[in-house]
Amino acid sequence: MNNIKLICFDLDDTLWPCMPTIHYAEDVYYQWLKTSKPAVTEKYSATDIRDKRRDLKQRTPSLAHDMSKLRIHSLYELADEFNDDKDWVIDAFDAFYQARQQVNFFEDVAPVLEKLKPLYQIAAVTNGNADIYTTELADFFDVAVSAAEAGKSKPDPAVFQLLQQKTGVEAGSILHVGDHPCDDIEGANRAGIRSVWLDRQQIGWSSTVVEPDYIAENLYQLLEILALQ
């Protein structure tokens, strides 16, 4: 693949495990509410608050692509429900957001990025609100694109099109690496971008909608695909 100039990576479950990160951040967030807004946690469990946020997402599709805005608006609704002012909302969200950035990279990420960095532009592309530039591997990344910034979530090609606009790299010279068959593989395909499906759980490809160009069980195999090993 001599014409590849840019490699973009999904974040959650591609570079680090997603749910342990989210569970930790949710715990920090709920403890903040318990300390600062005890009336809320006396009425609602952490699961209740999560369900209310999911309900808001269903009721308000315009927020579906922006996880930060969705969380903030769900807190505004809680404030209204308790006839409370809203001056605490951003602090509550920030408790979650800062904890959400405390990620633990898979062991193959740093050594593979170190090999790729001299040869390619490296990008982060995410539907979530993780910020790669707050992490210990920030220096490996040239650019980051989020669904919130693009106004659409993967698999909509808008996310990848924004990446092209930011970098000036054509779709045919981009390779996307991600774990999600729809968001990552179908999304890349719809944008005319080649893809590597990262099957860390070794579950095997089953979708009949689209096929990845390559399949890897870890990022070391990405180096093999790129003929760098």
C-alpha positions in Angstrom: 0.0 0.0 0.0 2.6 2.5 -1.2 -0.1 5.2 -1.8 -1.3 5.4 1.8 -0.4 8.8 3.4 -2.7 8.9 6.4 -3.8 6.3 8.9 -6.7 7.2 11.1 -7.7 5.3 14.2 -11.0 4.9 16.0 -10.4 5.4 19.7 -12.8 3.4 22.1 -12.1 -0.3 21.9 -9.5 0.3 19.2 -6.8 2.1 21.2 -8.1 1.3 24.6 -11.0 -0.7 26.3 -14.1 1.5 26.3 -16.4 0.3 29.0 -13.8 0.3 31.9 -13.1 3.9 31.0 -16.8 4.8 30.9 -17.6 3.0 34.1 -14.8 4.8 35.9 -16.0 8.2 34.6 -19.6 7.4 35.5 -18.6 6.5 39.0 -16.6 9.7 39.4 -19.6 11.7 38.0 -22.1 10.0 40.3 -20.0 10.6 43.3 -19.8 14.3 42.4 -23.5 14.5 42.2 -23.8 12.6 45.5 -21.6 15.2 47.2 -22.8 18.3 45.5 -26.4 17.5 44.6 -27.5 14.9 47.1 -31.2 15.4 46.3 -30.6 14.0 42.8 -28.9 10.9 44.0 -31.4 10.3 46.7 -34.0 10.0 44.0 -32.1 8.5 41.2 -29.5 5.7 41.0 -26.6 5.9 38.5 -28.6 3.6 36.2 -31.7 5.8 36.4 -29.6 8.9 35.4 -28.1 6.9 32.5 -31.6 5.8 31.4 -32.8 9.4 31.5 -29.9 10.5 29.3 -30.7 7.7 26.8 -34.3 8.9 26.7 -33.2 12.4 26.0 -31.1 11.1 23.1 -34.2 9.3 21.7 -36.3 12.5 22.1 -33.7 14.8 20.7 -31.9 13.3 17.6 -30.1 16.6 17.1 -27.9 15.7 20.1 -27.2 12.2 19.1 -23.8 13.0 17.5 -22.5 15.1 20.4 -21.9 13.1 23.5 -20.8 16.1 25.5 -23.7 18.3 24.6 -26.1 15.4 25.3 -24.7 15.0 28.8 -24.9 18.7 29.5 -28.5 18.9 28.3 -29.4 15.9 30.5 -28.0 17.8 33.5 -30.0 20.9 32.5 -33.1 18.7 32.5 -32.2 17.4 36.0 -31.8 21.0 37.3 -35.2 21.9 35.9 -36.8 18.8 37.5 -35.5 19.8 40.9 -36.3 23.5 40.4 -32.6 24.2 40.8 -30.3 26.8 39.2 -28.0 25.6 36.5 -24.7 27.0 37.7 -23.4 23.6 38.8 -24.1 21.8 35.5 -20.7 22.5 33.8 -18.8 21.4 36.9 -20.8 18.2 37.1 -20.1 17.5 33.4 -16.4 18.4 33.9 -16.1 15.7 36.6 -17.2 13.1 34.1 -15.2 14.6 31.2 -11.9 14.7 33.0 -12.3 11.1 34.3 -13.4 10.0 30.8 -9.9 11.0 29.5 -8.2 8.6 31.9 -7.6 5.8 29.4 -5.4 2.7 29.5 -4.0 1.9 26.1 -3.8 -1.6 24.8 -0.2 -2.8 25.0 0.3 -2.8 21.2 -0.7 0.9 20.7 2.5 2.8 21.6 5.0 0.5 19.8 2.9 0.5 16.6 2.4 4.2 16.6 6.1 4.7 17.1 6.7 2.7 13.9 4.0 4.5 11.9 4.7 8.1 12.9 7.8 8.6 10.7 6.0 7.2 7.7 2.4 8.5 7.8 0.2 11.2 9.1 -1.7 9.8 12.1 -5.3 10.8 12.9 -7.9 10.1 15.6 -11.6 9.8 14.4 -14.3 9.2 17.1 -18.0 9.3 17.6 -17.4 9.9 21.3 -16.0 12.7 23.5 -12.6 11.2 24.2 -9.8 13.7 23.5 -6.6 12.0 22.3 -4.6 15.2 23.0 -5.2 14.8 26.8 -3.5 11.3 26.7 0.1 10.2 27.1 0.3 9.4 23.4 -0.9 12.8 22.1 2.4 13.5 20.3 1.8 10.7 17.9 -1.3 12.4 16.4 -1.3 15.0 13.7 -5.1 15.7 13.7 -8.3 14.6 15.5 -11.9 14.6 14.2 -15.0 14.0 16.2 -18.7 13.4 15.3 -19.5 16.5 17.3 -17.3 18.6 15.1 -18.5 17.0 11.9 -22.2 17.3 12.9 -22.8 13.6 12.1 -21.7 10.3 13.6 -20.0 7.5 11.8 -21.0 5.6 9.6 -22.0 8.9 8.0 -19.2 9.8 5.7 -19.2 13.4 7.0 -16.7 12.5 9.7 -14.2 11.2 7.2 -14.9 14.0 4.8 -14.0 16.5 7.5 -10.8 14.6 8.1 -10.0 15.0 4.4 -10.7 18.7 4.6 -8.4 19.1 7.6 -5.5 17.2 6.1 -5.9 17.7 2.3 -5.4 13.9 1.9 -7.7 12.2 -0.7 -9.8 9.3 0.4 -7.8 6.9 -1.7 -4.7 7.7 0.3 -6.3 7.1 3.7 -6.5 3.8 5.7 -9.0 3.6 8.6 -8.5 1.2 11.5 -11.5 0.5 13.8 -13.3 -2.2 15.8 -16.9 -1.4 14.9 -18.3 -3.1 11.8 -20.9 -0.4 11.1 -19.4 2.8 12.4 -15.8 2.1 11.3 -15.9 -0.3 8.4 -19.2 0.7 6.7 -18.4 4.3 7.5 -15.0 4.1 5.8 -16.5 2.3 2.9 -19.1 4.9 2.3 -16.4 7.6 2.3 -14.3 5.7 -0.2 -11.6 4.9 2.3 -9.9 1.5 2.8 -10.4 -0.1 6.2 -8.8 -2.5 8.6 -11.3 -4.2 11.0 -9.6 -4.7 14.4 -11.0 -7.9 15.7 -9.4 -7.9 19.2 -12.0 -10.4 20.5 -11.5 -12.8 17.6 -15.2 -13.0 16.9 -14.9 -13.2 13.1 -16.5 -11.0 10.5 -20.2 -11.7 10.1 -21.7 -8.6 8.4 -23.2 -9.1 4.9 -23.6 -5.4 4.3 -19.9 -4.5 3.7 -16.5 -6.2 3.9 -13.3 -4.7 5.4 -10.3 -4.5 3.2 -8.2 -6.2 5.8 -8.8 -7.9 9.2 -6.3 -7.7 12.1 -6.5 -9.2 15.6 -4.1 -6.6 17.0 -2.1 -3.6 15.8 1.1 -5.6 15.2 -0.8 -7.3 12.4 -1.5 -3.8 11.0 2.3 -3.5 10.5 2.2 -6.7 8.6 -0.6 -5.4 6.4 1.5 -2.3 5.7 4.6 -4.5 5.0 6.5 -2.8 7.9 7.5 -6.1 9.6 
